[in-house]
Amino acid sequence: MKRVPEPELMDEPDQARAYAEADFEQPNALFVDTFVRCFPNFNRGRLLDVGCGPADIPIRFARLYPALNVVAVDGAQSMITLADRAIERAGMATRISTLCWRIGQQPGPGVNQGPFDAVISNSLLHHLNAPETLWRAISLYAKIHAPVLVMDLRRPRSQHAANQIVEQYSGNEPEILKRDFYHSLLAAYREDEVQEQLIAAGLSHFNVGRISDRHLAVHGRLSAG
Ligand SMILES: C[S@@+](CC[C@H](N)C(=O)[O-])C[C@H]1O[C@@H](n2cnc3c(N)ncnc32)[C@H](O)[C@@H]1O
């Protein structure tokens, strides 16, 4: 099935709210577990989360690593507003800062405080029609040898398969969320496409693998040069 792009930013307030209220316990726990498995010795420093959405993953990282500070960025102001509320509620405002920044555009001062000790991104890649912007941001803002983890959906073989995944995993969620999930599956990249992106970005030493029936993960450490 050919990739069908979806809008880049999730800036409609209703869409952002529905996303923030949805149950992402399983994929977000999978993201954190995968990071810990890939980088068992990592435990401190400054971490950049690109496309942080409502900041559930930054909060999980801050709780797991008491000596970690997080800069969480998203291009959608609606998401940043929700992220700020969640961070405040979690009592993490001293350790997680947010920034409205659309990668590919000139970054604000928080990002320029890099380079970072780790860079993560969950479920952003499929939004990008120019995926090289994510790989370029990682190369620019991660320190040499910094752990990098990018997780995303993988594009199913057909629209029928995408519909089945939506029903299986979000059958009881609101329509707006099911619609977004379906479009995200159609916009997702396949492993071979991600591998090509990594080669073009000079990151071919990163590892690409399937980590669930609907997710792929890319992990590696930034190398010099
Ligand atoms: C599906 S959400 C994932 C949010 C979060 N990482 C999570 O796992 O829950 C994708 C997020 O990426 C943001 N986004 C899309 N394109 C972006 C860009 N070019 N720069 C920064 N953020 C972007 C969207 O606004 C949205 O909040």
PDBQT file of the ligand as one rigid body, heavy atoms in Angstrom, charges set to zero:
ROOT
HETATM    1  C1  LIG A 301       1.214  11.386  17.380  1.00  0.00    +0.000 C 
HETATM    2  S1  LIG A 301       1.820  12.708  18.312  1.00  0.00    +0.000 S 
HETATM    3  C2  LIG A 301       2.974  11.912  19.391  1.00  0.00    +0.000 C 
HETATM    4  C3  LIG A 301       3.135  12.652  20.679  1.00  0.00    +0.000 C 
HETATM    5  C4  LIG A 301       4.055  12.006  21.730  1.00  0.00    +0.000 C 
HETATM    6  N1  LIG A 301       5.404  11.838  21.254  1.00  0.00    +0.000 N 
HETATM    7  C5  LIG A 301       3.505  10.708  22.209  1.00  0.00    +0.000 C 
HETATM    8  O1  LIG A 301       4.177   9.698  22.075  1.00  0.00    +0.000 OA
HETATM    9  O2  LIG A 301       2.394  10.688  22.763  1.00  0.00    +0.000 OA
HETATM   10  C6  LIG A 301       2.899  13.536  17.187  1.00  0.00    +0.000 C 
HETATM   11  C7  LIG A 301       3.285  14.930  17.660  1.00  0.00    +0.000 C 
HETATM   12  O3  LIG A 301       4.295  15.461  16.788  1.00  0.00    +0.000 OA
HETATM   13  C8  LIG A 301       4.027  16.833  16.585  1.00  0.00    +0.000 C 
HETATM   14  N2  LIG A 301       4.693  17.262  15.343  1.00  0.00    +0.000 N 
HETATM   15  C9  LIG A 301       4.364  16.976  14.073  1.00  0.00    +0.000 A 
HETATM   16  N3  LIG A 301       5.217  17.530  13.201  1.00  0.00    +0.000 NA
HETATM   17  C10 LIG A 301       6.142  18.180  13.947  1.00  0.00    +0.000 A 
HETATM   18  C11 LIG A 301       7.283  18.954  13.641  1.00  0.00    +0.000 A 
HETATM   19  N4  LIG A 301       7.676  19.173  12.360  1.00  0.00    +0.000 N 
HETATM   20  N5  LIG A 301       8.020  19.476  14.638  1.00  0.00    +0.000 NA
HETATM   21  C12 LIG A 301       7.638  19.276  15.936  1.00  0.00    +0.000 A 
HETATM   22  N6  LIG A 301       6.561  18.553  16.296  1.00  0.00    +0.000 NA
HETATM   23  C13 LIG A 301       5.815  18.018  15.315  1.00  0.00    +0.000 A 
HETATM   24  C14 LIG A 301       2.528  16.917  16.525  1.00  0.00    +0.000 C 
HETATM   25  O4  LIG A 301       2.066  18.232  16.756  1.00  0.00    +0.000 OA
HETATM   26  C15 LIG A 301       2.132  15.920  17.611  1.00  0.00    +0.000 C 
HETATM   27  O5  LIG A 301       1.989  16.527  18.865  1.00  0.00    +0.000 OA
ENDROOT
TORSDOF 0
